[in-house]
C-alpha cells in the first residue's frame, strides 16, 4: 500500500470511486465511500 494516506483512508477510497464512477456526483461518491468503508471495516 504505497498510496498517500488521507487520515482514515476514507478520502482515498472516495478518490478511487471518483475515478471509477465519473457520472456520479461528489456527494453520491462520498456516500458510497462511507457505505463501503462500513462494509469493509479496515
N, C-alpha and C positions, 0 to 999 in steps of 0.2 A: 504493500500500500504506500506508494511513493507520491500520493496526492497531497496537496496542501490542505491542512485541517482548518475547518472553519468552525471551531468550537465543538458543538455536539455532533458534527457530521451532517446535520440537517440541511445546512446551506449547500453542502457538497452534493447531497442527494437531489436537492431541488435544481441545482445547476445541471446535473446529468439529465434529469427529466425535462428540463427546459430545452436541451438539445434534442432529446428523443421525441418530444411532443410539441413541436413548433406551433401547431394550430391552437393549442390551449393557451388561455390567458395565464399571467403570472400567478394570480390568485388561485386558480384551479390547480396549478402545478404545486404551489405551496401546500394546498390541502392534500393533494396526492402524496407529497413528500411526508407530511405529518402522518397520514394514514399508513403508508408503507413502513415508516420507521416504527410505528406502533406494532406492526406485524413482525418486523424483523427483530426488534429489541436488541440491537447491537450497541 
